[in-house]
């Protein structure tokens, strides 16, 4: 931190203590009157976050020494389900196409530089688990960057609507000042102004920084120069010519049945955590039974090795029994020395089949609740399946995927619009020149989500081949569609095929490597030999 920033910070602290500077503070972010979403919504999201991070309460149980706790041996069902659905919805083979060629070139470069196609799948997994998320494009050093946020950092400024065009995004930093942990929270508000007589309205971005030494509190409002990372940010930036918001908001499909006026989406398992708990209970109980069910054999103490002295010091007879601390199988019991009836196998039979059937029952129940095809989490009973069977069995998952993709497609549209607005706003660039000047209102956006995972590729290839033979499908399209080639690669294929199918010239002589002569010389020699043989 520079000297001037330190001086400003010192003066600000003095002004707060003297009451010359108004002290604004927040306990939680939803205390801000601009945010309309109830605080209870974020309690729900934090619960889903704990399940997603596998932060669950310990198991309490009793022993002869009293109550104890142990870690729950759980299965992270929410993580697994979210990851599977995210990979089915979006992956690196997806593509975003726009109708403007100049914007397409810029967009491809921006998405590549930001590693978008890989990061989108990763963040989509978190969005699905928690219910909502957002992307915020911004300009840094004349480059467009992407900032990602999950549901815990997204605060819509309007309620009772699924269309979110005003929002607050939060980011938190932890610093150590004078050996004390300090937490800084940046709130970035995106707000539209009122419509003027010409039908235009302003778009304002406001940055506010809060400081707290309590991890559970947002704290007091401080100037942005308190943190080096935010020192160069403007407190307020106003745009006059925007038609689209500079962020993209995502919410899961389906109604929010926990809060009917909330614009935030429901997490993937928010309504099914009881089933998730049942799955974890079965898994934990089975693991505990395996752990405590190893073999034990009770034996008389007379079978235990004696040790009459230690370091030359005699031991009394009642203290002469010695037990090998490394042996966990044999357990001596205090009975008469001559009694051999105490030998008893204490091992228990582990109930594998019962636990397995219970686990399958709850997993199938979760598949049905999440609207996923049977066999998504359980083992398919039919064993090896054909491609057609896979497509048929995945139809339910495909329908669920399509429902979520509708919401993701809206988010991608908003992201492209936001990037287009930044590219066309000249004052945001160091040279004062816009990077794109197209018509954003007539822009067409077509995301390609690559449905190949649900398509019987062999059946598709056979059908397309018949179409090519019937001359109703170009060979170029056949190669691109069935062999995942782009247009340039497909054209190279066709050129190579054309070269290979071109007939050799009539005077071309093939060389016979066995005889060292051309085919024509060898044939003439054979003819001469046959003629001489017939004359003789």
C-alpha positions as CSV (number, residue, x, y, z in Angstrom):
1,X,0.0,0.0,0.0
2,X,1.4,3.4,-1.0
3,X,2.1,6.2,1.5
4,X,-0.8,8.3,0.2
5,X,-3.3,5.4,0.7
6,X,-2.0,4.8,4.2
7,X,-2.4,8.5,5.0
8,X,-6.0,8.5,3.6
9,X,-6.8,5.5,5.6
10,X,-5.4,7.0,8.8
11,X,-7.5,10.2,8.2
12,X,-10.6,8.2,7.6
13,X,-10.2,6.2,10.8
14,X,-9.7,9.4,12.7
15,X,-12.8,10.9,11.2
16,X,-14.9,7.9,12.2
17,X,-13.7,8.1,15.8
18,X,-14.5,11.8,16.0
19,X,-17.9,11.3,14.4
20,X,-17.0,13.4,11.4
21,X,-17.6,10.5,9.0
22,X,-20.9,8.7,8.9
23,X,-20.4,5.1,10.0
24,X,-22.5,2.7,7.9
25,X,-22.5,-0.9,8.8
26,X,-24.2,-4.2,7.8
27,X,-24.5,-7.3,9.9
28,X,-25.5,-9.5,6.9
29,X,-25.7,-8.4,3.2
30,X,-29.5,-8.8,3.1
31,X,-29.8,-6.0,5.7
32,X,-29.1,-3.6,2.8
33,X,-32.5,-2.1,1.9
34,X,-31.8,-2.3,-1.8
35,X,-31.8,-6.2,-1.7
36,X,-35.3,-7.6,-1.8
37,X,-34.6,-11.3,-1.3
38,X,-35.3,-12.6,2.2
39,X,-32.4,-13.6,4.4
40,X,-34.0,-17.1,4.9
41,X,-33.2,-17.8,1.2
42,X,-29.5,-17.7,2.0
43,X,-29.9,-19.9,5.0
44,X,-31.4,-22.5,2.5
45,X,-28.4,-21.9,0.2
46,X,-25.9,-22.3,3.0
47,X,-27.5,-25.6,3.9
48,X,-27.1,-26.8,0.3
49,X,-23.5,-25.6,0.3
50,X,-22.7,-27.7,3.4
51,X,-24.1,-30.8,1.7
52,X,-22.1,-29.9,-1.5
53,X,-18.9,-29.5,0.5
54,X,-19.7,-32.6,2.5
55,X,-19.7,-30.6,5.8
56,X,-22.2,-32.6,7.8
57,X,-22.8,-33.1,11.5
58,X,-20.9,-35.8,13.4
59,X,-22.6,-39.0,14.4
60,X,-23.4,-39.3,18.2
61,X,-23.2,-42.7,19.8
62,X,-22.9,-44.3,23.3
63,X,-20.1,-46.4,24.8
64,X,-19.5,-47.7,28.3
65,X,-17.6,-44.5,29.0
66,X,-20.6,-42.3,27.9
67,X,-21.5,-40.4,24.7
68,X,-19.0,-39.9,21.9
69,X,-18.9,-38.4,18.4
70,X,-17.4,-39.6,15.2
71,X,-17.2,-38.3,11.6
72,X,-20.1,-39.3,9.4
73,X,-18.9,-41.6,6.6
74,X,-21.1,-40.1,3.9
75,X,-21.5,-40.3,0.1
76,X,-21.4,-36.8,-1.5
77,X,-24.6,-37.4,-3.5
78,X,-25.1,-33.7,-4.3
79,X,-21.6,-33.3,-5.7
80,X,-21.9,-36.5,-7.8
81,X,-25.4,-35.6,-9.2
82,X,-24.4,-32.0,-9.9
83,X,-21.2,-33.0,-11.6
84,X,-22.9,-35.7,-13.8
85,X,-25.7,-33.3,-14.9
86,X,-23.3,-30.5,-15.6
87,X,-21.1,-32.7,-17.8
88,X,-24.2,-33.8,-19.7
89,X,-25.3,-30.2,-20.2
90,X,-22.1,-28.4,-21.1
91,X,-18.6,-29.5,-22.1
92,X,-15.6,-28.3,-24.1
93,X,-17.2,-29.6,-27.4
94,X,-20.1,-27.1,-27.1
95,X,-20.0,-23.9,-29.1
96,X,-21.6,-20.4,-29.1
97,X,-22.4,-19.0,-32.5
98,X,-23.7,-15.5,-33.3
99,X,-25.1,-14.0,-36.5
100,X,-22.5,-11.2,-36.8
101,X,-19.1,-12.5,-38.2
102,X,-17.1,-9.6,-36.7
103,X,-18.5,-10.2,-33.3
104,X,-18.0,-14.0,-33.7
105,X,-14.3,-13.5,-34.2
106,X,-14.0,-11.3,-31.1
107,X,-16.2,-13.6,-29.1
108,X,-14.2,-16.7,-29.9
109,X,-11.0,-15.0,-28.9
110,X,-12.5,-13.7,-25.6
111,X,-13.9,-17.1,-24.7
112,X,-10.6,-18.9,-25.5
113,X,-8.6,-16.4,-23.4
114,X,-10.9,-16.9,-20.5
115,X,-10.9,-20.7,-20.8
116,X,-14.7,-20.4,-20.9
117,X,-15.7,-23.8,-22.2
118,X,-13.9,-25.6,-19.4
119,X,-14.8,-23.1,-16.6
120,X,-18.5,-23.0,-17.6
121,X,-18.8,-26.8,-16.9
122,X,-17.0,-26.4,-13.5
123,X,-19.1,-23.4,-12.4
124,X,-22.3,-24.9,-13.8
125,X,-21.9,-27.8,-11.3
126,X,-21.9,-25.4,-8.4
127,X,-24.9,-23.5,-9.8
128,X,-26.9,-26.7,-10.1
129,X,-26.0,-27.7,-6.6
130,X,-26.9,-24.3,-5.0
131,X,-29.7,-23.2,-7.5
132,X,-28.3,-20.0,-8.9
133,X,-25.2,-18.2,-10.2
134,X,-23.9,-15.3,-12.3
135,X,-21.1,-14.3,-14.7
136,X,-19.8,-10.7,-14.8
137,X,-17.7,-9.7,-17.8
138,X,-15.4,-6.7,-17.2
139,X,-12.5,-4.9,-18.9
140,X,-9.0,-5.1,-17.5
141,X,-5.9,-3.8,-19.4
142,X,-8.0,-3.7,-22.6
143,X,-9.0,-7.3,-22.2
144,X,-12.4,-8.6,-21.4
145,X,-12.3,-10.9,-18.3
146,X,-15.0,-13.1,-16.8
147,X,-15.8,-13.1,-13.1
148,X,-17.9,-16.0,-11.7
149,X,-20.3,-16.1,-8.7
150,X,-22.4,-18.8,-7.1
151,X,-25.7,-18.4,-5.3
152,X,-24.0,-17.4,-2.0
153,X,-22.6,-14.2,-3.8
154,X,-25.7,-13.3,-5.9
155,X,-28.3,-10.9,-4.5
156,X,-31.2,-9.9,-6.8
157,X,-32.5,-6.4,-6.2
158,X,-36.1,-7.3,-7.1
159,X,-38.4,-10.0,-5.9
160,X,-41.5,-11.8,-7.3
161,X,-40.0,-12.2,-10.8
162,X,-37.8,-14.7,-12.5
163,X,-36.2,-12.0,-14.7
164,X,-33.2,-10.5,-12.9
165,X,-31.8,-7.4,-14.5
166,X,-30.7,-5.6,-11.3
167,X,-28.3,-7.4,-9.0
168,X,-25.7,-7.1,-6.3
169,X,-22.6,-9.3,-6.5
170,X,-20.3,-9.9,-3.5
171,X,-16.7,-10.8,-3.2
172,X,-14.8,-11.5,0.0
173,X,-11.1,-11.2,0.9
174,X,-9.3,-12.1,4.1
175,X,-6.3,-10.0,5.2
176,X,-4.1,-10.1,8.3
177,X,-3.6,-6.7,9.9
178,X,-1.6,-6.4,13.1
179,X,-1.8,-10.1,13.5
180,X,-5.6,-10.0,13.4
181,X,-7.7,-11.6,10.7
182,X,-9.7,-8.9,8.8
183,X,-12.5,-9.7,6.3
184,X,-13.3,-7.3,3.5
185,X,-16.6,-7.6,1.5
186,X,-17.0,-5.8,-1.8
187,X,-20.6,-5.3,-2.9
188,X,-21.1,-4.4,-6.6
189,X,-24.6,-3.1,-7.4
190,X,-26.0,-3.1,-10.9
191,X,-29.0,-0.8,-11.2
192,X,-31.1,0.7,-13.9
193,X,-32.4,4.3,-13.6
194,X,-35.8,5.6,-14.5
195,X,-36.9,5.9,-18.1
196,X,-36.7,9.5,-19.4
197,X,-38.9,11.2,-21.9
198,X,-37.0,9.8,-24.8
199,X,-37.4,6.2,-23.5
200,X,-33.7,5.9,-22.4
201,X,-32.5,5.1,-18.9
202,X,-29.1,5.1,-17.2
203,X,-27.3,2.0,-16.0
204,X,-25.2,2.5,-12.8
205,X,-22.6,0.3,-11.2
206,X,-21.8,1.1,-7.6
207,X,-18.9,-0.4,-5.6
208,X,-19.0,-0.5,-1.8
209,X,-16.4,-2.0,0.5
210,X,-17.1,-3.3,4.1
211,X,-14.5,-4.2,6.7
212,X,-15.0,-6.6,9.7
213,X,-12.9,-8.6,12.2
214,X,-15.9,-10.9,12.7
215,X,-16.1,-13.7,10.1
216,X,-19.9,-13.7,10.6
217,X,-20.4,-10.0,10.0
218,X,-20.1,-7.8,6.9
219,X,-18.9,-4.9,9.0
220,X,-18.4,-1.2,8.5
221,X,-18.3,0.6,5.2
222,X,-14.8,1.9,4.3
223,X,-13.3,3.6,1.2
224,X,-12.2,1.3,-1.6
225,X,-8.5,2.3,-1.1
226,X,-8.4,0.3,2.1
227,X,-7.6,-2.8,-0.1
228,X,-5.0,-2.6,-2.9
229,X,-7.1,-5.0,-5.1
230,X,-10.0,-2.5,-5.2
231,X,-8.1,0.8,-4.9
232,X,-8.4,1.6,-8.6
233,X,-12.2,0.9,-8.8
234,X,-14.6,3.7,-9.2
235,X,-17.2,4.1,-6.6
236,X,-19.9,4.9,-9.2
237,X,-19.9,4.3,-13.0
238,X,-22.9,5.4,-15.1
239,X,-23.7,4.4,-18.6
240,X,-26.2,6.2,-20.8
241,X,-26.5,4.0,-23.9
242,X,-26.8,0.5,-22.7
243,X,-29.8,-1.7,-23.5
244,X,-28.7,-4.9,-21.8
245,X,-27.3,-5.5,-18.2
246,X,-23.6,-6.1,-17.8
247,X,-24.0,-9.5,-16.1
248,X,-25.6,-12.9,-16.8
249,X,-27.8,-14.5,-14.2
250,X,-28.6,-18.3,-14.0
251,X,-31.3,-20.1,-12.0
252,X,-32.3,-23.7,-12.0
253,X,-35.5,-24.7,-13.8
254,X,-38.7,-25.2,-11.8
255,X,-40.5,-23.2,-9.3
256,X,-39.0,-22.1,-6.0
257,X,-41.4,-23.8,-3.6
258,X,-39.6,-22.7,-0.5
259,X,-40.1,-19.0,-1.2
260,X,-42.7,-18.2,-3.9
261,X,-41.5,-14.6,-4.4
262,X,-37.8,-15.3,-4.6
263,X,-36.1,-15.0,-8.0
264,X,-33.4,-17.5,-6.9
265,X,-33.6,-21.1,-8.1
266,X,-33.9,-24.2,-6.0
267,X,-30.8,-26.3,-5.5
268,X,-30.7,-29.7,-7.2
269,X,-31.4,-31.6,-3.9
270,X,-33.1,-28.9,-1.8
271,X,-36.3,-30.8,-1.7
272,X,-34.7,-34.2,-1.3
273,X,-32.2,-33.8,1.5
274,X,-34.2,-36.4,3.5
275,X,-33.4,-39.0,0.9
276,X,-29.8,-37.9,0.8
277,X,-29.7,-38.3,4.6
278,X,-31.1,-41.8,4.2
279,X,-28.4,-42.7,1.7
280,X,-25.7,-41.4,4.1
281,X,-27.2,-43.2,7.0
282,X,-27.1,-46.6,5.2
283,X,-23.5,-46.0,4.0
284,X,-22.3,-44.9,7.4
285,X,-24.0,-47.8,9.2
286,X,-22.4,-50.3,6.8
287,X,-19.0,-48.8,7.2
288,X,-19.3,-48.8,11.0
289,X,-20.5,-52.4,11.0
290,X,-17.4,-53.4,8.9
291,X,-15.1,-51.4,11.2
292,X,-16.5,-52.9,14.4
293,X,-17.2,-56.3,13.0
294,X,-13.7,-57.7,12.6
295,X,-13.1,-61.1,14.2
296,X,-12.8,-61.5,18.0
297,X,-12.3,-64.7,19.9
298,X,-12.8,-65.0,23.7
299,X,-10.3,-67.2,25.5
300,X,-9.5,-68.1,29.1
301,X,-6.7,-66.1,30.7
302,X,-4.9,-69.4,31.3
303,X,-4.2,-69.4,27.6
304,X,-2.5,-66.0,27.8
305,X,1.3,-65.9,28.0
306,X,2.7,-65.2,31.5
307,X,5.5,-62.8,32.4
308,X,6.8,-63.5,35.9
309,X,9.1,-60.4,36.1
310,X,9.9,-57.2,34.5
311,X,13.5,-56.0,34.4
312,X,14.3,-58.5,37.1
313,X,11.6,-57.4,39.4
314,X,9.2,-60.3,40.4
315,X,5.5,-59.8,39.7
316,X,2.7,-61.1,41.9
317,X,0.8,-64.0,40.5
318,X,-2.4,-62.0,39.8
319,X,-0.3,-59.6,37.7
320,X,1.6,-62.1,35.7
321,X,-0.6,-62.2,32.6
322,X,0.9,-60.6,29.6
323,X,-1.1,-59.6,26.5
324,X,0.5,-58.9,23.1
325,X,-0.7,-55.4,22.3
326,X,-0.4,-56.1,18.5
327,X,-2.9,-58.9,18.6
328,X,-6.5,-57.7,18.1
329,X,-8.2,-61.0,17.6
330,X,-7.9,-62.9,20.9
331,X,-9.6,-61.4,23.9
332,X,-8.8,-62.9,27.3
333,X,-11.6,-63.1,29.9
334,X,-11.2,-63.4,33.6
335,X,-12.5,-66.9,34.4
336,X,-11.1,-70.0,36.2
337,X,-7.9,-71.2,34.8
338,X,-9.0,-74.7,34.2
339,X,-12.2,-73.6,32.5
340,X,-11.8,-74.1,28.7
341,X,-15.5,-73.5,27.9
342,X,-14.8,-69.8,27.6
343,X,-13.3,-70.2,24.1
344,X,-15.9,-68.6,21.9
345,X,-15.9,-66.9,18.5
346,X,-17.4,-63.4,19.0
347,X,-17.4,-62.6,15.2
348,X,-20.6,-61.3,13.7
349,X,-21.9,-61.7,10.1
350,X,-21.8,-58.4,8.2
351,X,-25.2,-57.8,6.6
352,X,-23.9,-57.0,3.1
353,X,-27.0,-58.0,1.2
354,X,-29.4,-56.1,3.4
355,X,-27.3,-52.9,3.2
356,X,-26.9,-53.2,-0.5
357,X,-30.6,-53.6,-1.1
358,X,-31.3,-50.6,1.2
359,X,-28.8,-48.5,-0.7
360,X,-30.3,-49.4,-4.1
361,X,-33.8,-48.5,-2.8
362,X,-32.8,-45.0,-1.7
363,X,-30.7,-44.4,-4.8
364,X,-33.6,-45.4,-7.0
365,X,-35.8,-43.1,-5.0
366,X,-33.3,-40.2,-5.5
367,X,-33.2,-40.9,-9.3
368,X,-37.0,-40.6,-9.4
369,X,-37.0,-37.4,-7.4
370,X,-34.3,-35.8,-9.5
371,X,-36.1,-36.9,-12.7
372,X,-33.1,-38.9,-13.9
373,X,-33.3,-42.2,-15.8
374,X,-33.1,-45.5,-13.9
375,X,-29.6,-46.7,-13.5
376,X,-28.1,-43.2,-13.2
377,X,-26.8,-44.0,-9.7
378,X,-27.5,-47.7,-9.6
379,X,-26.2,-50.6,-11.6
380,X,-28.2,-51.4,-14.7
381,X,-29.8,-54.9,-14.2
382,X,-29.6,-55.8,-17.9
383,X,-25.8,-55.7,-18.0
384,X,-24.2,-54.7,-21.3
385,X,-26.6,-52.5,-23.3
386,X,-26.7,-51.5,-27.0
387,X,-26.5,-47.9,-28.0
388,X,-30.2,-47.9,-28.8
389,X,-31.0,-49.2,-25.3
390,X,-28.9,-46.5,-23.8
391,X,-30.7,-43.8,-25.7
392,X,-34.1,-45.2,-24.7
393,X,-33.1,-45.6,-21.0
394,X,-31.6,-42.1,-21.0
395,X,-34.8,-40.4,-22.3
396,X,-35.9,-39.2,-18.8
397,X,-32.4,-37.8,-18.2
398,X,-32.5,-36.1,-21.6
399,X,-35.8,-34.4,-20.8
400,X,-34.5,-33.2,-17.5
401,X,-31.3,-32.0,-19.2
402,X,-33.4,-30.1,-21.8
403,X,-35.3,-28.3,-19.1
404,X,-32.1,-27.1,-17.4
405,X,-30.5,-26.2,-20.8
406,X,-33.3,-23.8,-21.4
407,X,-32.2,-21.8,-18.4
408,X,-28.5,-22.1,-19.3
409,X,-29.3,-20.9,-22.8
410,X,-30.8,-17.7,-21.4
411,X,-27.7,-17.2,-19.3
412,X,-25.4,-17.6,-22.4
413,X,-27.6,-15.1,-24.3
414,X,-27.2,-12.6,-21.5
415,X,-23.4,-13.2,-21.4
416,X,-23.0,-12.5,-25.1
417,X,-25.1,-9.4,-24.9
418,X,-23.0,-8.1,-21.9
419,X,-19.8,-8.8,-23.8
420,X,-21.2,-7.0,-26.9
421,X,-22.2,-4.0,-24.8
422,X,-18.6,-3.8,-23.4
423,X,-17.1,-4.1,-26.9
424,X,-19.3,-1.3,-28.3
425,X,-18.8,1.2,-25.4
426,X,-15.9,3.3,-26.5
427,X,-15.1,5.1,-23.2
428,X,-14.2,1.8,-21.5
429,X,-11.1,1.3,-23.8
430,X,-7.8,3.1,-23.4
431,X,-7.8,4.5,-26.9
432,X,-11.4,5.6,-26.7
433,X,-12.4,3.4,-29.7
434,X,-15.2,0.8,-29.6
435,X,-14.1,-2.8,-30.7
436,X,-17.5,-3.6,-32.2
437,X,-20.3,-1.4,-33.7
438,X,-22.9,-3.9,-34.8
439,X,-26.6,-3.9,-34.1
440,X,-27.1,-5.6,-30.7
441,X,-30.9,-5.6,-30.9
442,X,-30.9,-7.8,-34.0
443,X,-28.1,-10.1,-32.9
444,X,-29.0,-13.8,-33.1
445,X,-27.2,-16.2,-30.6
446,X,-27.2,-19.9,-31.1
447,X,-25.5,-22.1,-28.5
448,X,-24.7,-25.6,-29.7
449,X,-24.8,-28.0,-26.7
450,X,-23.7,-31.1,-28.5
451,X,-26.4,-33.7,-28.1
452,X,-24.1,-36.5,-29.3
453,X,-24.1,-38.2,-25.9
454,X,-27.8,-39.1,-26.3
455,X,-27.6,-40.0,-30.0
456,X,-27.2,-43.5,-31.4
457,X,-24.1,-42.6,-33.5
458,X,-24.1,-45.8,-35.4
459,X,-27.7,-45.5,-36.4
460,X,-27.1,-41.9,-37.3
461,X,-24.1,-42.8,-39.5
462,X,-26.1,-45.5,-41.3
463,X,-29.0,-43.1,-42.0
464,X,-26.7,-40.4,-43.2
465,X,-24.8,-42.8,-45.5
466,X,-28.1,-43.7,-47.1
467,X,-28.9,-40.0,-47.6
468,X,-25.5,-39.5,-49.3
469,X,-26.1,-42.5,-51.6
470,X,-29.5,-41.0,-52.5
471,X,-27.7,-37.7,-53.2
472,X,-29.8,-35.7,-50.8
473,X,-27.0,-35.0,-48.3
474,X,-23.6,-33.5,-49.3
475,X,-20.5,-35.6,-48.5
476,X,-18.9,-32.6,-46.8
477,X,-21.8,-32.5,-44.3
478,X,-21.6,-36.3,-43.8
479,X,-18.0,-36.1,-42.8
480,X,-18.5,-33.1,-40.5
481,X,-21.6,-34.6,-38.8
482,X,-20.4,-38.2,-38.3
483,X,-16.6,-37.8,-37.7
484,X,-16.6,-34.5,-35.7
485,X,-14.5,-32.7,-38.3
486,X,-14.7,-29.0,-39.0
487,X,-15.3,-27.7,-42.5
488,X,-11.6,-27.3,-43.4
489,X,-10.7,-30.8,-42.2
490,X,-13.7,-32.3,-44.0
491,X,-12.6,-30.6,-47.3
492,X,-9.1,-32.0,-46.8
493,X,-10.6,-35.5,-46.5
494,X,-12.5,-35.0,-49.8
495,X,-9.4,-33.7,-51.6
496,X,-7.4,-36.8,-50.4
497,X,-10.2,-39.1,-51.5
498,X,-10.3,-37.4,-54.9
499,X,-6.5,-37.9,-55.3
500,X,-6.6,-41.5,-54.4
501,X,-9.5,-42.3,-56.8
502,X,-7.8,-40.6,-59.8
503,X,-6.8,-43.3,-62.3
504,X,-3.1,-43.7,-63.3
505,X,-2.0,-42.4,-66.8
506,X,-2.1,-45.0,-69.6
507,X,1.7,-44.9,-70.2
508,X,2.4,-45.3,-66.5
509,X,4.6,-48.5,-65.9
510,X,4.4,-50.1,-62.6
511,X,7.7,-51.3,-61.3
512,X,8.0,-55.0,-60.2
513,X,10.3,-55.0,-57.1
514,X,10.8,-58.7,-57.4
515,X,12.3,-58.8,-60.9
516,X,13.7,-55.4,-61.1
517,X,11.8,-54.8,-64.4
518,X,8.7,-52.9,-65.4
519,X,5.5,-54.8,-65.8
520,X,5.6,-54.3,-69.6
521,X,9.2,-55.7,-69.9
522,X,8.2,-58.7,-67.8
523,X,5.1,-59.4,-69.9
524,X,7.1,-59.2,-73.2
525,X,9.7,-61.6,-71.8
526,X,7.0,-64.0,-70.9
527,X,5.5,-63.8,-74.4
528,X,8.9,-64.5,-76.1
529,X,9.4,-67.6,-73.8
530,X,6.0,-68.9,-74.7
531,X,6.7,-68.5,-78.4
532,X,10.0,-70.2,-78.4
533,X,8.5,-73.1,-76.4
534,X,5.7,-73.6,-78.9
535,X,8.1,-73.6,-81.9
536,X,10.3,-76.3,-80.4
